[in-house]
């Protein structure tokens, strides 16, 4: 369980097209074996510490003649951002993917003081 020590909770969300490999013959569309697409997402405003992040595939265009294999995850989550990672393997052919994400965590309040 993630416990937040602040009564101020921030929620940020976004959507990102990760690739369109069918257009230019990219590795997700033409390759074989393990493949990865990694993108740095930077939050518009930082959290007090690493927030809880969820990611999902909101659109994918995939070849129906091959087995569909996909893994999507958030990695290296910090107070300022995370890596949005899509992976596939084997003979899967992925033309394009769009991913949505949401981050929820404690944020600074305008009334907070920095006492040192």
C-alpha positions as CSV (number, residue, x, y, z in Angstrom):
1,X,0.0,0.0,0.0
2,X,1.2,3.5,-0.8
3,X,0.5,5.9,2.0
4,X,0.6,9.6,1.3
5,X,1.6,11.9,4.2
6,X,0.0,14.9,2.6
7,X,-3.7,15.9,2.5
8,X,-2.9,17.3,-1.0
9,X,-3.2,14.8,-3.7
10,X,-2.2,15.5,-7.3
11,X,-3.5,13.6,-10.3
12,X,-1.8,14.0,-13.7
13,X,-2.6,12.0,-16.9
14,X,-1.6,11.9,-20.5
15,X,-1.6,10.0,-23.7
16,X,1.2,9.3,-26.1
17,X,1.7,7.6,-29.4
18,X,4.7,5.4,-28.8
19,X,5.5,4.5,-32.5
20,X,4.0,4.2,-36.0
21,X,6.5,1.6,-37.4
22,X,4.3,0.4,-40.3
23,X,4.8,3.8,-42.0
24,X,8.6,3.5,-42.2
25,X,9.3,-0.2,-41.8
26,X,10.4,0.2,-38.2
27,X,11.5,-2.7,-35.9
28,X,8.1,-3.3,-34.2
29,X,6.6,-3.9,-37.6
30,X,9.4,-5.7,-39.5
31,X,11.6,-7.2,-36.7
32,X,11.6,-10.5,-34.9
33,X,12.5,-11.4,-31.3
34,X,12.7,-9.1,-28.3
35,X,11.9,-5.4,-29.1
36,X,11.3,-2.4,-26.9
37,X,10.0,1.1,-27.2
38,X,10.9,3.4,-24.3
39,X,9.8,7.0,-23.7
40,X,10.5,9.5,-20.9
41,X,7.4,11.1,-19.5
42,X,8.0,14.3,-17.5
43,X,5.3,15.5,-15.2
44,X,4.0,19.0,-15.7
45,X,4.5,19.5,-11.9
46,X,6.6,17.4,-9.6
47,X,5.3,15.3,-6.7
48,X,6.7,15.2,-3.2
49,X,8.0,11.7,-3.9
50,X,7.4,9.0,-6.5
51,X,3.7,8.8,-7.3
52,X,1.6,5.7,-8.1
53,X,1.6,5.3,-11.9
54,X,-0.7,3.2,-14.1
55,X,-0.3,2.7,-17.8
56,X,-2.6,1.1,-20.4
57,X,-2.8,0.5,-24.2
58,X,-5.5,2.8,-25.5
59,X,-4.9,2.0,-29.2
60,X,-3.0,-0.7,-31.0
61,X,-2.8,-1.7,-34.6
62,X,-1.4,-5.2,-34.9
63,X,-1.0,-7.8,-37.7
64,X,-3.7,-10.5,-37.3
65,X,-1.5,-13.1,-39.1
66,X,0.9,-13.4,-36.1
67,X,0.5,-14.1,-32.4
68,X,-0.3,-10.9,-30.4
69,X,2.2,-10.3,-27.6
70,X,2.5,-7.1,-25.6
71,X,3.8,-5.9,-22.3
72,X,3.4,-2.2,-21.2
73,X,4.7,-0.8,-17.9
74,X,6.0,2.2,-16.1
75,X,9.6,2.0,-15.0
76,X,12.1,4.2,-13.1
77,X,9.3,6.3,-11.5
78,X,10.5,9.4,-9.7
79,X,8.8,12.6,-8.4
80,X,9.4,14.2,-11.8
81,X,8.6,11.5,-14.3
82,X,8.9,7.9,-15.4
83,X,9.8,5.7,-18.4
84,X,6.8,4.4,-20.4
85,X,7.9,1.1,-21.9
86,X,6.2,-1.2,-24.5
87,X,7.7,-4.6,-25.3
88,X,6.9,-7.3,-27.7
89,X,8.7,-10.5,-28.7
90,X,8.6,-13.5,-31.1
91,X,7.0,-12.9,-34.5
92,X,4.5,-10.3,-33.3
93,X,4.1,-7.4,-35.8
94,X,2.9,-4.2,-34.2
95,X,2.1,-1.3,-36.6
96,X,1.5,1.4,-33.9
97,X,0.6,1.9,-30.2
98,X,-0.9,4.7,-28.2
99,X,-0.6,4.5,-24.4
100,X,-2.5,6.4,-21.7
101,X,-1.1,7.0,-18.2
102,X,-2.2,8.3,-14.8
103,X,-0.1,9.4,-11.8
104,X,-1.5,9.9,-8.4
105,X,0.6,11.2,-5.4
106,X,1.2,13.7,-2.7
107,X,1.9,17.3,-3.9
108,X,3.2,20.4,-2.2
109,X,0.7,22.8,-0.8
110,X,1.1,26.6,-1.2
111,X,0.9,26.8,2.6
112,X,3.8,24.3,3.2
113,X,6.9,25.8,4.7
114,X,10.5,24.8,4.1
115,X,12.0,25.1,7.7
116,X,15.6,24.3,7.9
